[in-house]
Amino acid sequence: MSLSILLSQALTNGVIIGLLYLLMAVGFTMVFGVMRVVNFAHGEFYMVGAYAAYIFVAKWHLPFIAAVGLAFVVALVLGWLVEELVLKPFRHDELNGMIATIGLAMVLQTAALMIFGPDTQIMPSVAEGALVIGGIALPMSRLYVVVFSVLVLLALYLFVSRTRTGRALRAVVQDMEIATAQGIRARIMYPLGFGIGVGLAAVAGALMAPLFSVSPFIGNTPLLKAFIVVILGGLGSIPGAALASLLIGITESVASTFMDTGAADILIFVLVIAVLLVRPTGLLGRAEG
């Protein structure tokens, strides 16, 4: 394989990885924007989505498209209930809210361990074969990831920009006090924002389930990568998260191809530190105050 094709393949894989990181990061950013709380249980909702997709496809034999949609619904409902029953007292209480999400992560992970056990589960492949374009091989299973990720992000964009509820949620993210003064009901926006945010994490987990194994501990790495993306892009900036996701995905893929995964992780942290030294607020973040 020539160097140009190898590099092109790495870039293509990097875009795919970046799209999944973006789904995680956008949800993470939405939760922080609405509640001003860093959600350390975000990775566990990724795990919930992966298990939901596994059950719907491997056990109930539903189409993968339906499984991804149902995984989002499951996480949305669970997130709504969690926000109302557990996190409601900690709205805009950053420290205690963060501690509460750490406890929530432990509860969800332990519950999954008790229900499914510690053994990893393998989900059947959702598509066979590969699409070859200019010497670049794109497995159909990964093409599913690209298509679904783009469709989900497009649907989210249309929701927040074209619907009344979406505009209200965006107003809450931008400025809670002004939004409340305009008559927007925060008591609905809080659980809705949290539910949609963790629902996006669940979609990412559902999309990754056919590509990797499913276990109670799979949420740790996606949470770390989502946190890195949000910090690099700028806390609260969705365009920044998009740019940072692609940058990290491509960097990770190229470095892993030509070096190894350990070197890729080191390179990502060096990149983050270098950017924050120049722009402490992240790539597209804005200083508060």
Phi and psi in degrees as GROMACS dihedral restraints (atoms count N, CA, C in turn):
[ dihedral_restraints ]
;  ai    aj    ak    al  type     phi  dphi    fc
    3     4     5     6     1   -71.1    20    10
    4     5     6     7     1   161.0    20    10
    6     7     8     9     1   -62.3    20    10
    7     8     9    10     1   -39.7    20    10
    9    10    11    12     1   -65.1    20    10
   10    11    12    13     1   -41.5    20    10
   12    13    14    15     1   -68.7    20    10
   13    14    15    16     1   -40.0    20    10
   15    16    17    18     1   -61.9    20    10
   16    17    18    19     1   -42.3    20    10
   18    19    20    21     1   -66.2    20    10
   19    20    21    22     1   -42.0    20    10
   21    22    23    24     1   -62.6    20    10
   22    23    24    25     1   -39.9    20    10
   24    25    26    27     1   -63.9    20    10
   25    26    27    28     1   -41.7    20    10
   27    28    29    30     1   -64.9    20    10
   28    29    30    31     1   -40.8    20    10
   30    31    32    33     1   -64.2    20    10
   31    32    33    34     1   -41.1    20    10
   33    34    35    36     1   -62.6    20    10
   34    35    36    37     1   -45.9    20    10
   36    37    38    39     1   -62.8    20    10
   37    38    39    40     1   -35.2    20    10
   39    40    41    42     1   -64.5    20    10
   40    41    42    43     1   -38.7    20    10
   42    43    44    45     1   -64.9    20    10
   43    44    45    46     1   -41.0    20    10
   45    46    47    48     1   -61.8    20    10
   46    47    48    49     1   -47.6    20    10
   48    49    50    51     1   -61.6    20    10
   49    50    51    52     1   -42.1    20    10
   51    52    53    54     1   -61.4    20    10
   52    53    54    55     1   -37.5    20    10
   54    55    56    57     1   -63.9    20    10
   55    56    57    58     1   -38.5    20    10
   57    58    59    60     1   -69.4    20    10
   58    59    60    61     1   -41.2    20    10
   60    61    62    63     1   -61.5    20    10
   61    62    63    64     1   -35.3    20    10
   63    64    65    66     1   -65.9    20    10
   64    65    66    67     1   -41.7    20    10
   66    67    68    69     1   -58.4    20    10
   67    68    69    70     1   -44.1    20    10
   69    70    71    72     1   -64.2    20    10
   70    71    72    73     1   -45.7    20    10
   72    73    74    75     1   -69.5    20    10
   73    74    75    76     1   -38.4    20    10
   75    76    77    78     1   -63.8    20    10
   76    77    78    79     1   -43.1    20    10
   78    79    80    81     1   -62.8    20    10
   79    80    81    82     1   -42.2    20    10
   81    82    83    84     1   -60.8    20    10
   82    83    84    85     1   -43.2    20    10
   84    85    86    87     1   -67.0    20    10
   85    86    87    88     1   -39.0    20    10
   87    88    89    90     1   -64.0    20    10
   88    89    90    91     1   -43.7    20    10
   90    91    92    93     1   -62.3    20    10
   91    92    93    94     1   -44.7    20    10
   93    94    95    96     1   -64.8    20    10
   94    95    96    97     1   -40.5    20    10
   96    97    98    99     1   -63.8    20    10
   97    98    99   100     1   -37.5    20    10
   99   100   101   102     1   -80.4    20    10
  100   101   102   103     1   -47.9    20    10
  102   103   104   105     1  -102.3    20    10
  103   104   105   106     1   -11.2    20    10
  105   106   107   108     1    57.1    20    10
  106   107   108   109     1    36.7    20    10
  108   109   110   111     1  -128.2    20    10
  109   110   111   112     1   132.9    20    10
  111   112   113   114     1   -77.8    20    10
  112   113   114   115     1   115.7    20    10
  114   115   116   117     1   -88.4    20    10
  115   116   117   118     1    96.7    20    10
  117   118   119   120     1   -79.3    20    10
  118   119   120   121     1    -0.3    20    10
  120   121   122   123     1   -95.8    20    10
  121   122   123   124     1     6.3    20    10
  123   124   125   126     1   -59.7    20    10
  124   125   126   127     1   -40.1    20    10
  126   127   128   129     1   -65.3    20    10
  127   128   129   130     1   -31.0    20    10
  129   130   131   132     1   -71.6    20    10
  130   131   132   133     1   -29.4    20    10
  132   133   134   135     1   -72.7    20    10
  133   134   135   136     1   -29.3    20    10
  135   136   137   138     1   -59.3    20    10
  136   137   138   139     1   -44.9    20    10
  138   139   140   141     1   -63.9    20    10
  139   140   141   142     1   -40.6    20    10
  141   142   143   144     1   -60.1    20    10
  142   143   144   145     1   -43.0    20    10
  144   145   146   147     1   -63.2    20    10
  145   146   147   148     1   -39.8    20    10
  147   148   149   150     1   -65.1    20    10
  148   149   150   151     1   -44.5    20    10
  150   151   152   153     1   -67.1    20    10
  151   152   153   154     1   -37.9    20    10
  153   154   155   156     1   -61.7    20    10
  154   155   156   157     1   -45.5    20    10
  156   157   158   159     1   -63.6    20    10
  157   158   159   160     1   -40.7    20    10
  159   160   161   162     1   -60.3    20    10
  160   161   162   163     1   -45.3    20    10
  162   163   164   165     1   -66.2    20    10
  163   164   165   166     1   -45.5    20    10
  165   166   167   168     1   -65.2    20    10
  166   167   168   169     1   -35.8    20    10
  168   169   170   171     1   -89.2    20    10
  169   170   171   172     1   -52.7    20    10
  171   172   173   174     1   -77.3    20    10
  172   173   174   175     1   -33.3    20    10
  174   175   176   177     1   -99.4    20    10
  175   176   177   178     1   -43.9    20    10
  177   178   179   180     1   -96.3    20    10
  178   179   180   181     1    -7.7    20    10
  180   181   182   183     1    58.3    20    10
  181   182   183   184     1    39.4    20    10
  183   184   185   186     1   -84.7    20    10
  184   185   186   187     1   156.3    20    10
  186   187   188   189     1   -61.4    20    10
  187   188   189   190     1   148.8    20    10
  189   190   191   192     1   -61.1    20    10
  190   191   192   193     1   -35.8    20    10
  192   193   194   195     1   -59.2    20    10
  193   194   195   196     1   -46.1    20    10
  195   196   197   198     1   -65.3    20    10
  196   197   198   199     1   -37.3    20    10
  198   199   200   201     1   -62.8    20    10
  199   200   201   202     1   -42.4    20    10
  201   202   203   204     1   -64.4    20    10
  202   203   204   205     1   -44.7    20    10
  204   205   206   207     1   -62.6    20    10
  205   206   207   208     1   -42.4    20    10
  207   208   209   210     1   -68.7    20    10
  208   209   210   211     1   -33.8    20    10
  210   211   212   213     1   -61.0    20    10
  211   212   213   214     1   -40.5    20    10
  213   214   215   216     1   -63.1    20    10
  214   215   216   217     1   -43.9    20    10
  216   217   218   219     1   -63.4    20    10
  217   218   219   220     1   -43.5    20    10
  219   220   221   222     1   -58.7    20    10
  220   221   222   223     1   -47.2    20    10
  222   223   224   225     1   -68.0    20    10
  223   224   225   226     1   -37.4    20    10
  225   226   227   228     1   -61.1    20    10
  226   227   228   229     1   -47.9    20    10
  228   229   230   231     1   -65.5    20    10
  229   230   231   232     1   -45.5    20    10
  231   232   233   234     1   -62.1    20    10
  232   233   234   235     1   -43.4    20    10
  234   235   236   237     1   -63.1    20    10
  235   236   237   238     1   -41.3    20    10
  237   238   239   240     1   -59.3    20    10
  238   239   240   241     1   -47.3    20    10
  240   241   242   243     1   -64.8    20    10
  241   242   243   244     1   -41.9    20    10
  243   244   245   246     1   -62.4    20    10
  244   245   246   247     1   -42.4    20    10
  246   247   248   249     1   -65.0    20    10
  247   248   249   250     1   -41.8    20    10
  249   250   251   252     1   -71.4    20    10
  250   251   252   253     1   -39.9    20    10
  252   253   254   255     1   -92.6    20    10
  253   254   255   256     1   -26.7    20    10
  255   256   257   258     1  -116.2    20    10
  256   257   258   259     1   -48.1    20    10
  258   259   260   261     1   -93.7    20    10
  259   260   261   262     1   -10.4    20    10
  261   262   263   264     1   -53.1    20    10
  262   263   264   265     1   -42.7    20    10
  264   265   266   267     1   -67.4    20    10
  265   266   267   268     1   -14.3    20    10
  267   268   269   270     1  -107.7    20    10
  268   269   270   271     1    16.2    20    10
  270   271   272   273     1   -60.4    20    10
  271   272   273   274     1   123.5    20    10
  273   274   275   276     1    65.0    20    10
  274   275   276   277     1    16.6    20    10
  276   277   278   279     1  -107.3    20    10
  277   278   279   280     1    88.5    20    10
  279   280   281   282     1   -60.6    20    10
  280   281   282   283     1   -46.8    20    10
  282   283   284   285     1   -67.9    20    10
  283   284   285   286     1   -55.1    20    10
  285   286   287   288     1   -66.9    20    10
  286   287   288   289     1   -33.7    20    10
  288   289   290   291     1   -63.8    20    10
  289   290   291   292     1   -41.4    20    10
  291   292   293   294     1   -62.2    20    10
  292   293   294   295     1   -43.3    20    10
  294   295   296   297     1   -63.5    20    10
  295   296   297   298     1   -39.2    20    10
  297   298   299   300     1   -63.3    20    10
  298   299   300   301     1   -38.6    20    10
  300   301   302   303     1   -71.3    20    10
  301   302   303   304     1   -30.1    20    10
  303   304   305   306     1   -63.8    20    10
  304   305   306   307     1   -44.6    20    10
  306   307   308   309     1   -62.8    20    10
  307   308   309   310     1   -40.1    20    10
  309   310   311   312     1   -62.0    20    10
  310   311   312   313     1   -40.5    20    10
  312   313   314   315     1   -60.7    20    10
  313   314   315   316     1   -42.5    20    10
  315   316   317   318     1   -65.1    20    10
  316   317   318   319     1   -39.5    20    10
  318   319   320   321     1   -64.9    20    10
  319   320   321   322     1   -46.8    20    10
  321   322   323   324     1   -65.2    20    10
  322   323   324   325     1   -40.7    20    10
  324   325   326   327     1   -66.7    20    10
  325   326   327   328     1   -41.8    20    10
  327   328   329   330     1   -67.0    20    10
  328   329   330   331     1   -38.8    20    10
  330   331   332   333     1   -62.4    20    10
  331   332   333   334     1   -43.2    20    10
  333   334   335   336     1   -63.8    20    10
  334   335   336   337     1   -38.3    20    10
  336   337   338   339     1   -64.3    20    10
  337   338   339   340     1   -39.9    20    10
  339   340   341   342     1   -71.2    20    10
  340   341   342   343     1   -36.7    20    10
  342   343   344   345     1   -79.7    20    10
  343   344   345   346     1   -46.3    20    10
  345   346   347   348     1  -103.4    20    10
  346   347   348   349     1   -15.5    20    10
  348   349   350   351     1    83.6    20    10
  349   350   351   352     1   172.0    20    10
  351   352   353   354     1   -80.8    20    10
  352   353   354   355     1   -13.2    20    10
  354   355   356   357     1   -72.4    20    10
  355   356   357   358     1   143.6    20    10
  357   358   359   360     1   -75.4    20    10
  358   359   360   361     1   148.2    20    10
  360   361   362   363     1  -112.2    20    10
  361   362   363   364     1   141.4    20    10
  363   364   365   366     1  -108.0    20    10
  364   365   366   367     1   122.3    20    10
  366   367   368   369     1   -90.5    20    10
  367   368   369   370     1   139.1    20    10
  369   370   371   372     1   -59.3    20    10
  370   371   372   373     1   147.8    20    10
  372   373   374   375     1   -64.3    20    10
  373   374   375   376     1   139.8    20    10
  375   376   377   378     1   -90.6    20    10
  376   377   378   379     1   -11.1    20    10
  378   379   380   381     1  -158.7    20    10
  379   380   381   382     1   145.2    20    10
  381   382   383   384     1  -108.2    20    10
  382   383   384   385     1   158.4    20    10
  384   385   386   387     1    86.2    20    10
  385   386   387   388     1  -177.5    20    10
  387   388   389   390     1  -146.7    20    10
  388   389   390   391     1   151.5    20    10
  390   391   392   393     1   -99.5    20    10
  391   392   393   394     1   121.9    20    10
  393   394   395   396     1  -108.2    20    10
  394   395   396   397     1   120.4    20    10
  396   397   398   399     1  -129.0    20    10
  397   398   399   400     1   114.8    20    10
  399   400   401   402     1    58.8    20    10
  400   401   402   403     1    33.8    20    10
  402   403   404   405     1    86.2    20    10
  403   404   405   406     1    -4.3    20    10
  405   406   407   408     1   -95.5    20    10
  406   407   408   409     1   120.7    20    10
  408   409   410   411     1   -93.3    20    10
  409   410   411   412     1   123.7    20    10
  411   412   413   414     1  -119.2    20    10
  412   413   414   415     1   101.6    20    10
  414   415   416   417     1   -54.2    20    10
  415   416   417   418     1   142.2    20    10
  417   418   419   420     1   -60.7    20    10
  418   419   420   421     1   -32.4    20    10
  420   421   422   423     1   -64.1    20    10
  421   422   423   424     1   -35.2    20    10
  423   424   425   426     1   -78.7    20    10
  424   425   426   427     1   -28.5    20    10
  426   427   428   429     1   -63.8    20    10
  427   428   429   430     1   -36.0    20    10
  429   430   431   432     1   -56.7    20    10
  430   431   432   433     1   -43.5    20    10
  432   433   434   435     1   -59.9    20    10
  433   434   435   436     1   -45.4    20    10
  435   436   437   438     1   -61.9    20    10
  436   437   438   439     1   -50.3    20    10
  438   439   440   441     1   -62.9    20    10
  439   440   441   442     1   -48.0    20    10
  441   442   443   444     1   -64.4    20    10
  442   443   444   445     1   -42.3    20    10
  444   445   446   447     1   -60.8    20    10
  445   446   447   448     1   -46.3    20    10
  447   448   449   450     1   -63.4    20    10
  448   449   450   451     1   -43.5    20    10
  450   451   452   453     1   -63.9    20    10
  451   452   453   454     1   -41.7    20    10
  453   454   455   456     1   -64.9    20    10
  454   455   456   457     1   -44.6    20    10
  456   457   458   459     1   -65.6    20    10
  457   458   459   460     1   -37.2    20    10
  459   460   461   462     1   -65.6    20    10
  460   461   462   463     1   -43.2    20    10
  462   463   464   465     1   -62.3    20    10
  463   464   465   466     1   -39.7    20    10
  465   466   467   468     1   -63.7    20    10
  466   467   468   469     1   -43.4    20    10
  468   469   470   471     1   -60.6    20    10
  469   470   471   472     1   -45.6    20    10
  471   472   473   474     1   -64.6    20    10
  472   473   474   475     1   -37.5    20    10
  474   475   476   477     1   -63.9    20    10
  475   476   477   478     1   -48.5    20    10
  477   478   479   480     1   -77.4    20    10
  478   479   480   481     1   -18.9    20    10
  480   481   482   483     1  -105.5    20    10
  481   482   483   484     1   -23.8    20    10
  483   484   485   486     1  -113.6    20    10
  484   485   486   487     1   -15.4    20    10
  486   487   488   489     1  -104.8    20    10
  487   488   489   490     1   153.6    20    10
  489   490   491   492     1   -64.0    20    10
  490   491   492   493     1   -42.5    20    10
  492   493   494   495     1   -64.4    20    10
  493   494   495   496     1   -40.9    20    10
  495   496   497   498     1   -64.0    20    10
  496   497   498   499     1   -41.8    20    10
  498   499   500   501     1   -66.1    20    10
  499   500   501   502     1   -36.3    20    10
  501   502   503   504     1   -64.4    20    10
  502   503   504   505     1   -41.5    20    10
  504   505   506   507     1   -65.3    20    10
  505   506   507   508     1   -40.0    20    10
  507   508   509   510     1   -64.6    20    10
  508   509   510   511     1   -38.0    20    10
  510   511   512   513     1   -64.3    20    10
  511   512   513   514     1   -38.5    20    10
  513   514   515   516     1   -64.9    20    10
  514   515   516   517     1   -41.0    20    10
  516   517   518   519     1   -62.8    20    10
  517   518   519   520     1   -40.8    20    10
  519   520   521   522     1   -74.5    20    10
  520   521   522   523     1   -43.7    20    10
  522   523   524   525     1  -161.2    20    10
  523   524   525   526     1   102.9    20    10
  525   526   527   528     1   -62.2    20    10
  526   527   528   529     1   -42.8    20    10
  528   529   530   531     1   -64.0    20    10
  529   530   531   532     1   -45.7    20    10
  531   532   533   534     1   -66.6    20    10
  532   533   534   535     1   -40.1    20    10
  534   535   536   537     1   -61.6    20    10
  535   536   537   538     1   -42.3    20    10
  537   538   539   540     1   -65.3    20    10
  538   539   540   541     1   -39.2    20    10
  540   541   542   543     1   -64.3    20    10
  541   542   543   544     1   -26.0    20    10
  543   544   545   546     1   -85.9    20    10
  544   545   546   547     1     3.8    20    10
  546   547   548   549     1    94.0    20    10
  547   548   549   550     1     8.4    20    10
  549   550   551   552     1   -75.0    20    10
  550   551   552   553     1   130.5    20    10
  552   553   554   555     1   -83.5    20    10
  553   554   555   556     1   103.7    20    10
  555   556   557   558     1   -65.0    20    10
  556   557   558   559     1   -28.8    20    10
  558   559   560   561     1   -63.9    20    10
  559   560   561   562     1   -22.0    20    10
  561   562   563   564     1   -93.7    20    10
  562   563   564   565     1   -37.3    20    10
  564   565   566   567     1   -66.8    20    10
  565   566   567   568     1   -33.4    20    10
  567   568   569   570     1   -60.3    20    10
  568   569   570   571     1   -59.9    20    10
  570   571   572   573     1   -66.8    20    10
  571   572   573   574     1   -31.6    20    10
  573   574   575   576     1   -65.7    20    10
  574   575   576   577     1   -46.8    20    10
  576   577   578   579     1   -61.3    20    10
  577   578   579   580     1   -42.6    20    10
  579   580   581   582     1   -66.4    20    10
  580   581   582   583     1   -42.3    20    10
  582   583   584   585     1   -63.0    20    10
  583   584   585   586     1   -45.0    20    10
  585   586   587   588     1   -65.5    20    10
  586   587   588   589     1   -41.1    20    10
  588   589   590   591     1   -59.4    20    10
  589   590   591   592     1   -49.2    20    10
  591   592   593   594     1   -74.1    20    10
  592   593   594   595     1   -24.4    20    10
  594   595   596   597     1   -64.0    20    10
  595   596   597   598     1   -37.6    20    10
  597   598   599   600     1   -65.0    20    10
  598   599   600   601     1   -37.6    20    10
  600   601   602   603     1   -63.1    20    10
  601   602   603   604     1   -40.0    20    10
  603   604   605   606     1   -65.0    20    10
  604   605   606   607     1   -37.8    20    10
  606   607   608   609     1   -62.2    20    10
  607   608   609   610     1   -43.4    20    10
  609   610   611   612     1   -59.7    20    10
  610   611   612   613     1   -42.2    20    10
  612   613   614   615     1   -64.3    20    10
  613   614   615   616     1   -40.6    20    10
  615   616   617   618     1   -65.0    20    10
  616   617   618   619     1   -38.8    20    10
  618   619   620   621     1   -69.2    20    10
  619   620   621   622     1   -31.2    20    10
  621   622   623   624     1   -86.0    20    10
  622   623   624   625     1   -16.4    20    10
  624   625   626   627     1   -56.5    20    10
  625   626   627   628     1   -41.5    20    10
  627   628   629   630     1   -71.9    20    10
  628   629   630   631     1   -18.0    20    10
  630   631   632   633     1   -91.8    20    10
  631   632   633   634     1   -29.0    20    10
  633   634   635   636     1  -131.3    20    10
  634   635   636   637     1   171.2    20    10
  636   637   638   639     1   -75.4    20    10
  637   638   639   640     1   160.7    20    10
  639   640   641   642     1  -113.9    20    10
  640   641   642   643     1   129.2    20    10
  642   643   644   645     1  -152.4    20    10
  643   644   645   646     1   167.8    20    10
  645   646   647   648     1   -65.4    20    10
  646   647   648   649     1   -12.2    20    10
  648   649   650   651     1  -109.7    20    10
  649   650   651   652     1    11.1    20    10
  651   652   653   654     1   -76.5    20    10
  652   653   654   655     1    -9.1    20    10
  654   655   656   657     1   -82.2    20    10
  655   656   657   658     1   -11.5    20    10
  657   658   659   660     1   -65.1    20    10
  658   659   660   661     1   -49.9    20    10
  660   661   662   663     1   -66.4    20    10
  661   662   663   664     1   -46.9    20    10
  663   664   665   666     1   -58.3    20    10
  664   665   666   667     1   -36.4    20    10
  666   667   668   669     1   -62.6    20    10
  667   668   669   670     1   -45.5    20    10
  669   670   671   672     1   -61.3    20    10
  670   671   672   673     1   -44.2    20    10
  672   673   674   675     1   -67.0    20    10
  673   674   675   676     1   -38.6    20    10
  675   676   677   678     1   -63.4    20    10
  676   677   678   679     1   -40.8    20    10
  678   679   680   681     1   -64.1    20    10
  679   680   681   682     1   -42.4    20    10
  681   682   683   684     1   -62.1    20    10
  682   683   684   685     1   -44.0    20    10
  684   685   686   687     1   -60.7    20    10
  685   686   687   688     1   -45.2    20    10
  687   688   689   690     1   -64.9    20    10
  688   689   690   691     1   -42.0    20    10
  690   691   692   693     1   -67.1    20    10
  691   692   693   694     1   -43.9    20    10
  693   694   695   696     1   -66.8    20    10
  694   695   696   697     1   -42.0    20    10
  696   697   698   699     1   -73.9    20    10
  697   698   699   700     1   -27.1    20    10
  699   700   701   702     1   116.2    20    10
  700   701   702   703     1   117.9    20    10
  702   703   704   705     1   -58.0    20    10
  703   704   705   706     1   121.1    20    10
  705   706   707   708     1    92.4    20    10
  706   707   708   709     1    -5.2    20    10
  708   709   710   711     1  -100.3    20    10
  709   710   711   712     1   110.8    20    10
  711   712   713   714     1   -70.8    20    10
  712   713   714   715     1   -42.9    20    10
  714   715   716   717     1   -59.0    20    10
  715   716   717   718     1   -37.8    20    10
  717   718   719   720     1   -64.4    20    10
  718   719   720   721     1   -38.7    20    10
  720   721   722   723     1   -64.3    20    10
  721   722   723   724     1   -38.6    20    10
  723   724   725   726     1   -63.2    20    10
  724   725   726   727     1   -46.4    20    10
  726   727   728   729     1   -64.0    20    10
  727   728   729   730     1   -44.7    20    10
  729   730   731   732     1   -66.7    20    10
  730   731   732   733     1   -36.9    20    10
  732   733   734   735     1   -61.3    20    10
  733   734   735   736     1   -48.1    20    10
  735   736   737   738     1   -65.6    20    10
  736   737   738   739     1   -39.8    20    10
  738   739   740   741     1   -62.8    20    10
  739   740   741   742     1   -45.2    20    10
  741   742   743   744     1   -71.2    20    10
  742   743   744   745     1   -41.1    20    10
  744   745   746   747     1   -60.4    20    10
  745   746   747   748     1   -45.5    20    10
  747   748   749   750     1   -68.1    20    10
  748   749   750   751     1   -42.7    20    10
  750   751   752   753     1   -60.6    20    10
  751   752   753   754     1   -45.0    20    10
  753   754   755   756     1   -63.5    20    10
  754   755   756   757     1   -44.0    20    10
  756   757   758   759     1   -67.2    20    10
  757   758   759   760     1   -46.1    20    10
  759   760   761   762     1   -65.8    20    10
  760   761   762   763     1   -44.6    20    10
  762   763   764   765     1   -64.8    20    10
  763   764   765   766     1   -38.5    20    10
  765   766   767   768     1   -67.5    20    10
  766   767   768   769     1   -33.3    20    10
  768   769   770   771     1   -70.4    20    10
  769   770   771   772     1   -43.4    20    10
  771   772   773   774     1   -98.7    20    10
  772   773   774   775     1   -13.1    20    10
  774   775   776   777     1  -127.2    20    10
  775   776   777   778     1  -111.5    20    10
  777   778   779   780     1  -154.1    20    10
  778   779   780   781     1   174.2    20    10
  780   781   782   783     1   -65.2    20    10
  781   782   783   784     1   -34.9    20    10
  783   784   785   786     1   -63.1    20    10
  784   785   786   787     1   -44.4    20    10
  786   787   788   789     1   -64.7    20    10
  787   788   789   790     1   -34.7    20    10
  789   790   791   792     1   -63.5    20    10
  790   791   792   793     1   -43.2    20    10
  792   793   794   795     1   -64.0    20    10
  793   794   795   796     1   -42.2    20    10
  795   796   797   798     1   -62.3    20    10
  796   797   798   799     1   -43.3    20    10
  798   799   800   801     1   -62.9    20    10
  799   800   801   802     1   -38.3    20    10
  801   802   803   804     1   -64.1    20    10
  802   803   804   805     1   -44.2    20    10
  804   805   806   807     1   -67.9    20    10
  805   806   807   808     1   -36.0    20    10
  807   808   809   810     1   -62.9    20    10
  808   809   810   811     1   -41.7    20    10
  810   811   812   813     1   -61.3    20    10
  811   812   813   814     1   -45.7    20    10
  813   814   815   816     1   -62.2    20    10
  814   815   816   817     1   -46.2    20    10
  816   817   818   819     1   -62.2    20    10
  817   818   819   820     1   -42.3    20    10
  819   820   821   822     1   -62.9    20    10
  820   821   822   823     1   -42.2    20    10
  822   823   824   825     1   -66.4    20    10
  823   824   825   826     1   -43.1    20    10
  825   826   827   828     1   -69.1    20    10
  826   827   828   829     1   -27.4    20    10
  828   829   830   831     1   -67.0    20    10
  829   830   831   832     1   -35.2    20    10
  831   832   833   834     1   -84.9    20    10
  832   833   834   835     1   -43.9    20    10
  834   835   836   837     1  -127.9    20    10
  835   836   837   838     1    92.2    20    10
  837   838   839   840     1   -58.9    20    10
  838   839   840   841     1   -23.7    20    10
  840   841   842   843     1   -88.9    20    10
  841   842   843   844     1     2.7    20    10
  843   844   845   846     1    94.3    20    10
  844   845   846   847     1   178.6    20    10
  846   847   848   849     1   -59.7    20    10
  847   848   849   850     1   -48.6    20    10
  849   850   851   852     1  -125.5    20    10
  850   851   852   853     1    17.1    20    10
  852   853   854   855     1   -78.8    20    10
  853   854   855   856     1   157.9    20    10
  855   856   857   858     1  -119.5    20    10
  856   857   858   859     1   139.5    20    10
  858   859   860   861     1   -67.9    20    10
  859   860   861   862     1   137.1    20    10
  861   862   863   864     1   -84.5    20    10
  862   863   864   865     1   154.7    20    10
